[in-house]
Amino acid sequence: MTDHSVRTVVEAGWSVIKNGKLLTLAAEFDAFIRVDKNLSFQQNLEKLPIAVVVLDAVSNELSVLAPLVPALLRELASLKPKTYTLLKGT
């Protein structure tokens, strides 16, 4: 994803922070990309500070997530703030 600035939660030093606070901290970014499908049940998505994209795949291994990258890049190109998008893998 060379056209985008990307940091993992670990790289940002946020690995012990829970979703609610994490979304607040992530407001410095345009999008928050997750593999946690339960996020929509845990947070009020109508009040998101940023766009959230959830990658729905059978695991979070890179080889499993890689096929979702083209759809993710298309989503990021037309991203709207305060939205929730679920991208389903095979």
N, C-alpha and C positions, 0 to 999 in steps of 0.2 A: 504494500500500500504506500508507494513512494510519493503520491500526491497528498498524503495526509500525515499529520503529526500524531503519532500513536504512543501511548504509555500504558503499560499494564498496571493493575492495582498494586502489585508488588513494587514495580519501578517507582511509583508515586509515593510509596511508603504507607499505603492505605490498607494493607492486607488484613489487619485486625478490625477494621471499621465495618459496621453493619450497613445494610442497604440504604436505609433512610438517610443517615448521615453521609454515606458514600455518594448518593445522588446530589446532595447539597454541595459537597466538595467538588464533584465532577462538573459543576456548573461552569467552570472555566473552559470546558470543551464544548464542541457543537453536538457531540453524540456520546452516549454511553452504551457500549456494546457488551452484551452479556450472553451467557449460555444458561442462565438460571430462568427456567420457564415459569417458576412460581412467583416471579417478581410482580406480575399483574395481580396476583391475589394478596400480596404483602404490602403493596403501596397504592396510594390513590394516584392513578396515572394521569388524571385530569389536572393535577397540580404539579406535574413534573417541571423541574427547572430547565431541563434540556430534553433533546430527543433521545429515546431509548430504542435500541435495536436488539432483539433477542434472537440468537441463533438456535433454532430448534433442531438438534441432531441427537443421534443415539449415544454419543460421547463427546467429550471436549478435546479429543485428540486431534492434532493438526491435520492428519490425513482424512479425518471424517469431516472437519470443518472447512477444509480447502475448497470443496465443490460449492460452498455457499458464498465464496468471495466475489464472484461476478455479480450476484444478486445484491450483495452488501455494497459493492462499489456503485451500482446503479442507485440504490437507496440513498447512499451518502451524497450523490450528485444532485438529488432533488429533495434533500432533507429539509424538513420544516421543524422549527423549535416546538417543544412541548408535545411531541407525538410519540406514539408507541407502535413499533412495527415488529411483527413476528415473521422471521424467514425460516421456512421449513426445509430441512434436508431430506434426503431419501433414506 
